[in-house]
Amino acid sequence: MAQYSLAKKTESSDIVVDPAFRDDILAGFTAMPKTTPARWFYDQRGSELFEDITRLPEYYPTRIETQLLETHCAQVGQIIGKGRAVVEFGAGSAAKTPHLLRQIDPAAYVPIDISGDFLRESSAVLARDFPGLPVRPVEADFLCPVQLPKELANIPRLGFFPGSTIGNFDAPAAVDLLRSLHWSLGEGAMLLIGIDRIKDASVLVPAYDDTAGVTAQFNLNLLARINRELDGTIPLDAFRHLAVWNDDRARIEMHLEAVRDVTFAIDSNRYSMRAGETIHTENSYKYGLRDARLLLRAGGWNPVNEWTDAGDMFSLFLAEAQPEKLAV
């Protein structure tokens, strides 16, 4: 079910507010330390900023994954066969999708994204570029099982989950998400997924803290969204973007750090933060050579093939849904 079906307008404007956004933000700002789910980055402005990030020289994942798709999608097409419906989770601009669609002779394309306006714009562009291909956008939060369009009921599916988005979740949540994708796609489905590799911090940190400051804008835009949609009074100049490599947990962490003592309101609730205190806004887990395969199997997917670049920086996996086991 699309999350926005329960949204309502604020009293002071025509802005549509997702109640789950309100609940997550209020719960996260009450917690110690404060934290917010990464999915709420992606309002219209956040989605646009992320697309800018993917074109930055420091942001290697998009560049390398695109190269892998250009090189190997013909082989993907040979393995999966013709006539599958491509279901893309967190489609965004769908910039990488054409590399796949041109090679696999799909029956339909179903982009799923929580940012409705951005989803409709990118779907219209792709429908124009692929005349004759049914494009059926679904505005929904793919973290929950998604009911796909009824006309796909008897069509085999290929899930497409690029960008190493799976890295935004710790291991238990990532396994749950993979199982949710399994449910959404159904038995007999396959999954093409991008997974980022562990590498030196000198490469990882700049990818999340670029010299142009675009990632900082992306991070701070979350506070602007809170102010706009939840009647917040957070002074944006009281916070700075912070990205660090946590080697023990094999993840990049993004934070918003208070540069001074600050007090503000969100949805009529008052909050205070000391200078140096942070709001933990995102994790991006990286995986070793065998870790990703173990993760996929735990989530109900059996790896069929793996492609990686010459520097082993990023992997593209094709996996098939494991049949659900009956209790014995």
KABEL-V794310 format. One record per residue. NEAR is the number of other ideal C-beta (glycine too) atoms within 8 Angstrom. Layout:
<<NEAR> <NEAR>>
This chain:
<<6> <8> <11> <10> <6> <8> <9> <7> <8> <9> <3> <4> <5> <4> <8> <8> <12> <10> <9> <9> <11> <12> <8> <11> <14> <11> <8> <12> <12> <5> <8> <3> <8> <12> <9> <13> <7> <9> <9> <12> <13> <12> <10> <8> <9> <14> <13> <9> <12> <12> <11> <9> <12> <10> <7> <11> <3> <8> <12> <10> <13> <12> <8> <11> <15> <10> <9> <14> <13> <8> <7> <10> <13> <7> <9> <14> <12> <6> <9> <10> <6> <6> <8> <14> <14> <15> <13> <15> <11> <11> <14> <14> <8> <13> <9> <12> <14> <11> <11> <14> <12> <7> <9> <14> <5> <12> <7> <13> <15> <15> <15> <15> <15> <12> <12> <9> <7> <14> <14> <9> <8> <13> <13> <8> <9> <14> <10> <7> <7> <11> <6> <3> <10> <7> <12> <10> <12> <11> <10> <12> <9> <13> <6> <8> <6> <9> <5> <11> <7> <5> <8> <12> <5> <3> <11> <8> <15> <15> <15> <13> <14> <12> <11> <12> <10> <13> <13> <10> <10> <7> <8> <6> <8> <13> <11> <9> <12> <15> <10> <12> <14> <13> <8> <13> <11> <8> <6> <6> <13> <13> <16> <13> <13> <15> <14> <12> <12> <6> <7> <5> <7> <6> <10> <12> <12> <10> <12> <11> <10> <13> <5> <5> <8> <11> <14> <10> <9> <12> <13> <12> <13> <13> <12> <10> <12> <12> <12> <8> <10> <12> <10> <12> <8> <12> <8> <9> <4> <9> <15> <7> <14> <10> <11> <8> <9> <9> <6> <4> <7> <10> <11> <14> <11> <15> <12> <15> <11> <14> <7> <6> <8> <11> <7> <10> <10> <15> <10> <5> <8> <6> <9> <7> <10> <7> <7> <6> <9> <11> <13> <12> <12> <10> <14> <12> <14> <12> <13> <8> <5> <6> <8> <12> <10> <8> <15> <14> <11> <8> <14> <10> <13> <9> <11> <8> <9> <9> <9> <10> <9> <3> <4> <7> <11> <15> <12> <15> <15> <14> <12> <10> <15> <9> <5> <6> <4> <4> <3> <2>>
